[in-house]
């Protein structure tokens, strides 16, 4: 009986950690590149701020705040991940090379950016389906933010109107980093 109880406990722990990794066990191409990255392998031990971005949106200046967060909290374990999306009124119409150039030249973006994806409910990439299921909501516009802890679980989501340096965002990031 002890053996069976121990085996069930081990299975429960294994299943739990596997489900925590499941959200990030996604492969994406880096923006304008052929390099494929598995999010769990590359960023599994980090706190992530995942954002759907667009270059021709009223929220586009949020790139500045996102880059500032990445620079300020990067050594503590925060990584901002950008996913361009053309889902909201065609506000990300460019090619990946054009998006990359715009982000680098206009906003000096150095945080990791990935391939263009769909994020809207009904047509979302499976990664965004999983984020929405965990957070309870899909992006409603460009620059929707999901904060994911080191354990691979969504901590909180922030609306597109919430700026990157909003006190709620910073407080949640600092708590997740243990600052």
C-alpha positions in Angstrom: 0.0 0.0 0.0 2.9 2.4 0.8 4.4 1.8 -2.6 1.1 2.5 -4.3 0.6 5.7 -2.3 4.2 6.9 -3.2 3.6 6.1 -6.9 0.4 8.1 -6.9 2.2 11.0 -5.2 5.0 10.9 -7.8 2.5 10.8 -10.6 0.7 13.8 -9.2 3.8 15.8 -8.9 4.9 14.9 -12.4 1.6 15.7 -13.9 1.5 19.0 -12.0 4.9 20.2 -13.3 4.1 19.0 -16.8 0.9 21.0 -16.9 2.8 24.1 -15.6 5.3 23.7 -18.5 2.6 23.1 -21.1 1.7 26.8 -21.5 5.3 27.7 -22.5 6.0 24.5 -24.5 5.5 26.3 -27.7 7.9 26.8 -30.6 8.1 30.2 -32.3 10.3 31.7 -35.0 12.2 34.9 -34.0 10.9 37.9 -35.8 12.3 38.1 -39.4 14.4 35.0 -38.8 14.5 31.2 -39.4 15.6 30.6 -35.8 13.0 28.6 -33.9 12.8 29.0 -30.1 11.0 26.8 -27.6 9.6 29.2 -25.0 9.9 26.7 -22.2 13.5 25.8 -22.9 14.6 29.4 -23.5 12.5 31.3 -20.9 11.1 28.6 -18.5 12.9 30.0 -15.5 12.0 33.6 -16.1 9.1 35.9 -15.3 7.5 36.8 -18.7 5.5 39.8 -19.8 3.8 38.6 -23.0 2.4 41.3 -25.3 0.6 41.4 -28.7 2.1 44.4 -30.5 1.2 46.6 -33.5 3.2 49.3 -35.2 0.3 51.6 -36.3 -1.8 51.8 -33.1 -2.4 54.5 -30.6 -0.8 52.2 -28.1 2.4 51.8 -30.1 4.4 54.2 -27.9 4.1 51.5 -25.2 7.1 49.9 -26.9 9.2 52.5 -24.9 7.8 51.4 -21.5 8.1 47.7 -22.5 11.8 48.2 -23.4 12.4 50.2 -20.2 10.9 47.3 -18.1 13.0 44.8 -20.0 16.2 46.8 -19.4 15.4 47.6 -15.7 14.3 44.2 -14.6 16.1 41.9 -17.0 19.0 41.1 -14.7 16.4 40.1 -12.1 14.7 37.6 -14.4 12.1 39.5 -16.4 11.8 39.0 -20.1 9.3 40.9 -22.3 8.1 38.8 -25.3 6.5 40.6 -28.2 4.1 39.0 -30.7 3.1 41.3 -33.6 -0.5 40.8 -34.6 -2.6 42.3 -37.4 -5.9 41.3 -35.8 -7.2 44.7 -34.8 -8.1 46.9 -37.8 -4.9 46.0 -39.7 -2.6 48.0 -37.4 0.3 45.6 -38.1 0.3 45.3 -41.9 4.1 45.2 -42.5 6.3 42.2 -43.2 8.3 40.8 -40.3 11.4 42.6 -41.6 9.5 45.9 -41.7 8.2 45.3 -38.2 11.7 44.5 -36.9 13.2 47.6 -38.5 10.4 49.8 -37.2 10.8 48.5 -33.6 14.6 48.7 -33.6 14.9 52.2 -35.2 11.9 53.9 -33.7 11.8 52.4 -30.2 15.2 50.8 -29.8 13.5 47.5 -29.0 15.9 44.8 -27.8 13.4 42.5 -26.1 12.7 39.3 -28.0 10.1 39.6 -30.7 8.6 36.7 -32.5 6.6 35.8 -35.6 3.4 37.5 -36.4 0.4 35.6 -34.9 -3.3 35.8 -34.5 -4.5 36.5 -31.0 -8.3 37.1 -31.3 -10.7 34.6 -30.0 -11.8 32.1 -32.7 -8.7 32.5 -34.8 -6.0 32.7 -32.1 -2.7 30.8 -32.2 -2.9 27.9 -29.7 -0.5 29.8 -27.4 -2.9 32.7 -27.2 -5.8 30.2 -26.7 -3.8 28.8 -23.7 -3.0 32.3 -22.3 -6.7 33.3 -22.6 -7.9 30.1 -20.9 -5.5 30.7 -18.0 -6.2 34.4 -17.7 -9.9 34.3 -18.5 -9.7 36.7 -21.5 -8.4 37.1 -25.0 -6.7 40.2 -26.1 -9.3 42.9 -26.9 -6.8 45.2 -28.6 -3.1 45.7 -29.3 -0.7 45.7 -26.4 -2.7 43.3 -24.1 -0.3 42.0 -21.5 0.0 38.6 -19.8 2.3 38.3 -16.8 3.6 34.7 -16.4 5.5 33.5 -13.4 8.7 31.4 -13.2 6.4 28.4 -12.7 4.9 28.9 -16.1 1.5 30.0 -14.8 -0.3 33.2 -15.7 -0.3 35.6 -12.8 -2.4 38.3 -14.2 -3.4 40.0 -17.4 -3.5 43.7 -18.1 -5.7 45.5 -20.6 -4.2 47.4 -23.6 -4.9 50.7 -21.8 -2.7 49.7 -18.9 0.7 51.2 -19.7 3.8 49.1 -19.0 5.0 51.3 -16.1 1.6 51.5 -14.4 2.1 51.0 -10.7 -0.1 47.8 -10.8 2.1 46.2 -13.5 5.4 47.2 -11.8 4.1 45.9 -8.4 3.1 42.5 -9.9 6.4 42.2 -11.8 8.4 43.0 -8.6 6.3 40.5 -6.6 6.9 37.8 -9.2 10.6 38.5 -9.3 10.7 38.5 -5.5 12.1 42.1 -5.5 
